Amino acid sequence: MNDGIDGEFPFLDDVFLVVVFLRAIKLSERAKIGILLRN
C-alpha cells in the first residue's frame, strides 16, 4: 500500500500542521494588537 507522499514522508503532515498552527498564532497576535491599537 502506497499513500504517495504520506506513505513516504509521514512527518510532512506534522510539519504542515505546525506551520499552519504557527501562522494561526501570528494572525491571532496581529488581531489582538490591531484591536488594542483601535482602542
mmCIF file as Biopython writes it, N, C-alpha, C and O atoms, coordinates in Angstrom:
data_model
#
loop_
_atom_site.group_PDB
_atom_site.id
_atom_site.type_symbol
_atom_site.label_atom_id
_atom_site.label_alt_id
_atom_site.label_comp_id
_atom_site.label_asym_id
_atom_site.label_entity_id
_atom_site.label_seq_id
_atom_site.pdbx_PDB_ins_code
_atom_site.Cartn_x
_atom_site.Cartn_y
_atom_site.Cartn_z
_atom_site.occupancy
_atom_site.B_iso_or_equiv
_atom_site.auth_seq_id
_atom_site.auth_asym_id
_atom_site.pdbx_PDB_model_num
ATOM 1   N N  . MET A ? 1  ? 0.846  -1.199 0.000  1.0 0.0 1  A 1 
ATOM 2   C CA . MET A ? 1  ? 0.000  0.000  0.000  1.0 0.0 1  A 1 
ATOM 3   C C  . MET A ? 1  ? 0.880  1.249  0.000  1.0 0.0 1  A 1 
ATOM 4   O O  . MET A ? 1  ? 1.740  1.416  0.866  1.0 0.0 1  A 1 
ATOM 5   N N  . ASN A ? 2  ? 0.659  2.101  -0.960 1.0 0.0 2  A 1 
ATOM 6   C CA . ASN A ? 2  ? 1.452  3.327  -1.031 1.0 0.0 2  A 1 
ATOM 7   C C  . ASN A ? 2  ? 0.499  4.522  -1.022 1.0 0.0 2  A 1 
ATOM 8   O O  . ASN A ? 2  ? -0.314 4.694  -1.929 1.0 0.0 2  A 1 
ATOM 9   N N  . ASP A ? 3  ? 0.617  5.330  0.010  1.0 0.0 3  A 1 
ATOM 10  C CA . ASP A ? 3  ? -0.246 6.512  0.124  1.0 0.0 3  A 1 
ATOM 11  C C  . ASP A ? 3  ? 0.402  7.727  -0.520 1.0 0.0 3  A 1 
ATOM 12  O O  . ASP A ? 3  ? -0.010 8.860  -0.270 1.0 0.0 3  A 1 
ATOM 13  N N  . GLY A ? 4  ? 1.416  7.494  -1.351 1.0 0.0 4  A 1 
ATOM 14  C CA . GLY A ? 4  ? 2.088  8.608  -2.002 1.0 0.0 4  A 1 
ATOM 15  C C  . GLY A ? 4  ? 2.970  9.357  -1.019 1.0 0.0 4  A 1 
ATOM 16  O O  . GLY A ? 4  ? 3.831  8.766  -0.366 1.0 0.0 4  A 1 
ATOM 17  N N  . ILE A ? 5  ? 2.749  10.661 -0.917 1.0 0.0 5  A 1 
ATOM 18  C CA . ILE A ? 5  ? 3.588  11.488 -0.049 1.0 0.0 5  A 1 
ATOM 19  C C  . ILE A ? 5  ? 3.444  11.052 1.410  1.0 0.0 5  A 1 
ATOM 20  O O  . ILE A ? 5  ? 4.436  10.955 2.132  1.0 0.0 5  A 1 
ATOM 21  N N  . ASP A ? 6  ? 2.220  10.791 1.836  1.0 0.0 6  A 1 
ATOM 22  C CA . ASP A ? 6  ? 2.009  10.399 3.231  1.0 0.0 6  A 1 
ATOM 23  C C  . ASP A ? 6  ? 2.762  9.118  3.551  1.0 0.0 6  A 1 
ATOM 24  O O  . ASP A ? 6  ? 3.336  8.986  4.632  1.0 0.0 6  A 1 
ATOM 25  N N  . GLY A ? 7  ? 2.762  8.163  2.608  1.0 0.0 7  A 1 
ATOM 26  C CA . GLY A ? 7  ? 3.428  6.885  2.846  1.0 0.0 7  A 1 
ATOM 27  C C  . GLY A ? 7  ? 4.943  7.038  2.935  1.0 0.0 7  A 1 
ATOM 28  O O  . GLY A ? 7  ? 5.593  6.383  3.750  1.0 0.0 7  A 1 
ATOM 29  N N  . GLU A ? 8  ? 5.501  7.906  2.094  1.0 0.0 8  A 1 
ATOM 30  C CA . GLU A ? 8  ? 6.957  8.056  2.069  1.0 0.0 8  A 1 
ATOM 31  C C  . GLU A ? 8  ? 7.446  9.046  3.122  1.0 0.0 8  A 1 
ATOM 32  O O  . GLU A ? 8  ? 8.498  8.843  3.729  1.0 0.0 8  A 1 
ATOM 33  N N  . PHE A ? 9  ? 6.693  10.102 3.336  1.0 0.0 9  A 1 
ATOM 34  C CA . PHE A ? 9  ? 7.119  11.134 4.283  1.0 0.0 9  A 1 
ATOM 35  C C  . PHE A ? 9  ? 5.990  11.440 5.270  1.0 0.0 9  A 1 
ATOM 36  O O  . PHE A ? 9  ? 5.329  12.471 5.151  1.0 0.0 9  A 1 
ATOM 37  N N  . PRO A ? 10 ? 5.766  10.556 6.237  1.0 0.0 10 A 1 
ATOM 38  C CA . PRO A ? 10 ? 4.677  10.790 7.195  1.0 0.0 10 A 1 
ATOM 39  C C  . PRO A ? 10 ? 4.891  12.049 8.030  1.0 0.0 10 A 1 
ATOM 40  O O  . PRO A ? 10 ? 3.934  12.632 8.537  1.0 0.0 10 A 1 
ATOM 41  N N  . PHE A ? 11 ? 6.153  12.466 8.172  1.0 0.0 11 A 1 
ATOM 42  C CA . PHE A ? 11 ? 6.419  13.634 9.012  1.0 0.0 11 A 1 
ATOM 43  C C  . PHE A ? 11 ? 5.998  14.937 8.341  1.0 0.0 11 A 1 
ATOM 44  O O  . PHE A ? 11 ? 5.867  15.963 9.010  1.0 0.0 11 A 1 
ATOM 45  N N  . LEU A ? 12 ? 5.781  14.907 7.012  1.0 0.0 12 A 1 
ATOM 46  C CA . LEU A ? 12 ? 5.383  16.137 6.321  1.0 0.0 12 A 1 
ATOM 47  C C  . LEU A ? 12 ? 4.041  16.642 6.833  1.0 0.0 12 A 1 
ATOM 48  O O  . LEU A ? 12 ? 3.815  17.850 6.902  1.0 0.0 12 A 1 
ATOM 49  N N  . ASP A ? 13 ? 3.149  15.717 7.193  1.0 0.0 13 A 1 
ATOM 50  C CA . ASP A ? 13 ? 1.851  16.137 7.724  1.0 0.0 13 A 1 
ATOM 51  C C  . ASP A ? 13 ? 2.052  16.905 9.021  1.0 0.0 13 A 1 
ATOM 52  O O  . ASP A ? 13 ? 1.405  17.927 9.247  1.0 0.0 13 A 1 
ATOM 53  N N  . ASP A ? 14 ? 2.953  16.411 9.881  1.0 0.0 14 A 1 
ATOM 54  C CA . ASP A ? 14 ? 3.204  17.091 11.150 1.0 0.0 14 A 1 
ATOM 55  C C  . ASP A ? 14 ? 3.801  18.469 10.900 1.0 0.0 14 A 1 
ATOM 56  O O  . ASP A ? 14 ? 3.415  19.449 11.537 1.0 0.0 14 A 1 
ATOM 57  N N  . VAL A ? 15 ? 4.747  18.536 9.965  1.0 0.0 15 A 1 
ATOM 58  C CA . VAL A ? 15 ? 5.368  19.825 9.650  1.0 0.0 15 A 1 
ATOM 59  C C  . VAL A ? 15 ? 4.314  20.798 9.141  1.0 0.0 15 A 1 
ATOM 60  O O  . VAL A ? 15 ? 4.297  21.964 9.535  1.0 0.0 15 A 1 
ATOM 61  N N  . PHE A ? 16 ? 3.438  20.317 8.268  1.0 0.0 16 A 1 
ATOM 62  C CA . PHE A ? 16 ? 2.388  21.169 7.710  1.0 0.0 16 A 1 
ATOM 63  C C  . PHE A ? 16 ? 1.481  21.696 8.818  1.0 0.0 16 A 1 
ATOM 64  O O  . PHE A ? 16 ? 1.133  22.877 8.834  1.0 0.0 16 A 1 
ATOM 65  N N  . LEU A ? 17 ? 1.097  20.808 9.752  1.0 0.0 17 A 1 
ATOM 66  C CA . LEU A ? 17 ? 0.220  21.218 10.850 1.0 0.0 17 A 1 
ATOM 67  C C  . LEU A ? 17 ? 0.908  22.260 11.718 1.0 0.0 17 A 1 
ATOM 68  O O  . LEU A ? 17 ? 0.276  23.222 12.156 1.0 0.0 17 A 1 
ATOM 69  N N  . VAL A ? 18 ? 2.205  22.074 11.969 1.0 0.0 18 A 1 
ATOM 70  C CA . VAL A ? 18 ? 2.941  23.038 12.795 1.0 0.0 18 A 1 
ATOM 71  C C  . VAL A ? 18 ? 2.979  24.398 12.108 1.0 0.0 18 A 1 
ATOM 72  O O  . VAL A ? 18 ? 2.778  25.429 12.749 1.0 0.0 18 A 1 
ATOM 73  N N  . VAL A ? 19 ? 3.239  24.397 10.798 1.0 0.0 19 A 1 
ATOM 74  C CA . VAL A ? 19 ? 3.301  25.665 10.054 1.0 0.0 19 A 1 
ATOM 75  C C  . VAL A ? 19 ? 1.953  26.378 10.113 1.0 0.0 19 A 1 
ATOM 76  O O  . VAL A ? 19 ? 1.886  27.584 10.351 1.0 0.0 19 A 1 
ATOM 77  N N  . VAL A ? 20 ? 0.882  25.619 9.893  1.0 0.0 20 A 1 
ATOM 78  C CA . VAL A ? 20 ? -0.460 26.211 9.939  1.0 0.0 20 A 1 
ATOM 79  C C  . VAL A ? 20 ? -0.741 26.753 11.336 1.0 0.0 20 A 1 
ATOM 80  O O  . VAL A ? 20 ? -1.305 27.836 11.494 1.0 0.0 20 A 1 
ATOM 81  N N  . PHE A ? 21 ? -0.338 25.983 12.349 1.0 0.0 21 A 1 
ATOM 82  C CA . PHE A ? 21 ? -0.563 26.400 13.738 1.0 0.0 21 A 1 
ATOM 83  C C  . PHE A ? 21 ? 0.180  27.699 14.034 1.0 0.0 21 A 1 
ATOM 84  O O  . PHE A ? 21 ? -0.379 28.611 14.642 1.0 0.0 21 A 1 
ATOM 85  N N  . LEU A ? 22 ? 1.440  27.783 13.604 1.0 0.0 22 A 1 
ATOM 86  C CA . LEU A ? 22 ? 2.228  28.992 13.856 1.0 0.0 22 A 1 
ATOM 87  C C  . LEU A ? 22 ? 1.628  30.184 13.117 1.0 0.0 22 A 1 
ATOM 88  O O  . LEU A ? 22 ? 1.595  31.295 13.646 1.0 0.0 22 A 1 
ATOM 89  N N  . ARG A ? 23 ? 1.158  29.954 11.900 1.0 0.0 23 A 1 
ATOM 90  C CA . ARG A ? 23 ? 0.532  31.059 11.149 1.0 0.0 23 A 1 
ATOM 91  C C  . ARG A ? 23 ? -0.716 31.541 11.869 1.0 0.0 23 A 1 
ATOM 92  O O  . ARG A ? 23 ? -0.969 32.744 11.945 1.0 0.0 23 A 1 
ATOM 93  N N  . ALA A ? 24 ? -1.501 30.603 12.400 1.0 0.0 24 A 1 
ATOM 94  C CA . ALA A ? 24 ? -2.722 30.970 13.120 1.0 0.0 24 A 1 
ATOM 95  C C  . ALA A ? 24 ? -2.369 31.807 14.343 1.0 0.0 24 A 1 
ATOM 96  O O  . ALA A ? 24 ? -3.061 32.776 14.656 1.0 0.0 24 A 1 
ATOM 97  N N  . ILE A ? 25 ? -1.289 31.434 15.040 1.0 0.0 25 A 1 
ATOM 98  C CA . ILE A ? 25 ? -0.867 32.199 16.222 1.0 0.0 25 A 1 
ATOM 99  C C  . ILE A ? 25 ? -0.467 33.611 15.805 1.0 0.0 25 A 1 
ATOM 100 O O  . ILE A ? 25 ? -0.850 34.586 16.451 1.0 0.0 25 A 1 
ATOM 101 N N  . LYS A ? 26 ? 0.308  33.719 14.719 1.0 0.0 26 A 1 
ATOM 102 C CA . LYS A ? 26 ? 0.737  35.044 14.257 1.0 0.0 26 A 1 
ATOM 103 C C  . LYS A ? 26 ? -0.472 35.903 13.911 1.0 0.0 26 A 1 
ATOM 104 O O  . LYS A ? 26 ? -0.525 37.079 14.271 1.0 0.0 26 A 1 
ATOM 105 N N  . LEU A ? 27 ? -1.452 35.313 13.205 1.0 0.0 27 A 1 
ATOM 106 C CA . LEU A ? 27 ? -2.643 36.070 12.819 1.0 0.0 27 A 1 
ATOM 107 C C  . LEU A ? 27 ? -3.417 36.516 14.049 1.0 0.0 27 A 1 
ATOM 108 O O  . LEU A ? 27 ? -3.896 37.649 14.103 1.0 0.0 27 A 1 
ATOM 109 N N  . SER A ? 28 ? -3.545 35.632 15.044 1.0 0.0 28 A 1 
ATOM 110 C CA . SER A ? 28 ? -4.294 35.988 16.250 1.0 0.0 28 A 1 
ATOM 111 C C  . SER A ? 28 ? -3.560 37.086 17.014 1.0 0.0 28 A 1 
ATOM 112 O O  . SER A ? 28 ? -4.187 37.979 17.583 1.0 0.0 28 A 1 
ATOM 113 N N  . GLU A ? 29 ? -2.223 37.016 17.023 1.0 0.0 29 A 1 
ATOM 114 C CA . GLU A ? 29 ? -1.454 38.059 17.704 1.0 0.0 29 A 1 
ATOM 115 C C  . GLU A ? 29 ? -1.653 39.396 16.994 1.0 0.0 29 A 1 
ATOM 116 O O  . GLU A ? 29 ? -1.837 40.424 17.644 1.0 0.0 29 A 1 
ATOM 117 N N  . ARG A ? 30 ? -1.619 39.382 15.671 1.0 0.0 30 A 1 
ATOM 118 C CA . ARG A ? 30 ? -1.839 40.625 14.915 1.0 0.0 30 A 1 
ATOM 119 C C  . ARG A ? 30 ? -3.228 41.167 15.197 1.0 0.0 30 A 1 
ATOM 120 O O  . ARG A ? 30 ? -3.408 42.376 15.348 1.0 0.0 30 A 1 
ATOM 121 N N  . ALA A ? 31 ? -4.216 40.274 15.270 1.0 0.0 31 A 1 
ATOM 122 C CA . ALA A ? 31 ? -5.591 40.706 15.531 1.0 0.0 31 A 1 
ATOM 123 C C  . ALA A ? 31 ? -5.674 41.364 16.904 1.0 0.0 31 A 1 
ATOM 124 O O  . ALA A ? 31 ? -6.318 42.401 17.063 1.0 0.0 31 A 1 
ATOM 125 N N  . LYS A ? 32 ? -5.020 40.759 17.896 1.0 0.0 32 A 1 
ATOM 126 C CA . LYS A ? 32 ? -5.036 41.339 19.249 1.0 0.0 32 A 1 
ATOM 127 C C  . LYS A ? 32 ? -4.411 42.720 19.236 1.0 0.0 32 A 1 
ATOM 128 O O  . LYS A ? 32 ? -4.954 43.660 19.816 1.0 0.0 32 A 1 
ATOM 129 N N  . ILE A ? 33 ? -3.252 42.845 18.567 1.0 0.0 33 A 1 
ATOM 130 C CA . ILE A ? 33 ? -2.561 44.137 18.504 1.0 0.0 33 A 1 
ATOM 131 C C  . ILE A ? 33 ? -3.441 45.164 17.790 1.0 0.0 33 A 1 
ATOM 132 O O  . ILE A ? 33 ? -3.534 46.314 18.219 1.0 0.0 33 A 1 
ATOM 133 N N  . GLY A ? 34 ? -4.083 44.742 16.700 1.0 0.0 34 A 1 
ATOM 134 C CA . GLY A ? 34 ? -4.953 45.654 15.962 1.0 0.0 34 A 1 
ATOM 135 C C  . GLY A ? 34 ? -6.101 46.152 16.823 1.0 0.0 34 A 1 
ATOM 136 O O  . GLY A ? 34 ? -6.447 47.333 16.795 1.0 0.0 34 A 1 
ATOM 137 N N  . ILE A ? 35 ? -6.692 45.235 17.593 1.0 0.0 35 A 1 
ATOM 138 C CA . ILE A ? 35 ? -7.804 45.619 18.471 1.0 0.0 35 A 1 
ATOM 139 C C  . ILE A ? 35 ? -7.308 46.595 19.535 1.0 0.0 35 A 1 
ATOM 140 O O  . ILE A ? 35 ? -7.979 47.581 19.843 1.0 0.0 35 A 1 
ATOM 141 N N  . LEU A ? 36 ? -6.132 46.316 20.096 1.0 0.0 36 A 1 
ATOM 142 C CA . LEU A ? 36 ? -5.587 47.197 21.132 1.0 0.0 36 A 1 
ATOM 143 C C  . LEU A ? 36 ? -5.301 48.579 20.556 1.0 0.0 36 A 1 
ATOM 144 O O  . LEU A ? 36 ? -5.559 49.585 21.215 1.0 0.0 36 A 1 
ATOM 145 N N  . LEU A ? 37 ? -4.770 48.643 19.332 1.0 0.0 37 A 1 
ATOM 146 C CA . LEU A ? 37 ? -4.441 49.933 18.732 1.0 0.0 37 A 1 
ATOM 147 C C  . LEU A ? 37 ? -5.710 50.726 18.429 1.0 0.0 37 A 1 
ATOM 148 O O  . LEU A ? 37 ? -5.718 51.952 18.546 1.0 0.0 37 A 1 
ATOM 149 N N  . ARG A ? 38 ? -6.775 50.039 18.041 1.0 0.0 38 A 1 
ATOM 150 C CA . ARG A ? 38 ? -8.030 50.750 17.741 1.0 0.0 38 A 1 
ATOM 151 C C  . ARG A ? 38 ? -8.563 51.408 19.009 1.0 0.0 38 A 1 
ATOM 152 O O  . ARG A ? 38 ? -9.044 52.541 18.981 1.0 0.0 38 A 1 
ATOM 153 N N  . ASN A ? 39 ? -8.470 50.685 20.115 1.0 0.0 39 A 1 
ATOM 154 C CA . ASN A ? 39 ? -8.954 51.256 21.379 1.0 0.0 39 A 1 
ATOM 155 C C  . ASN A ? 39 ? -7.868 52.183 21.910 1.0 0.0 39 A 1 
ATOM 156 O O  . ASN A ? 39 ? -8.036 52.788 22.969 1.0 0.0 39 A 1 
#
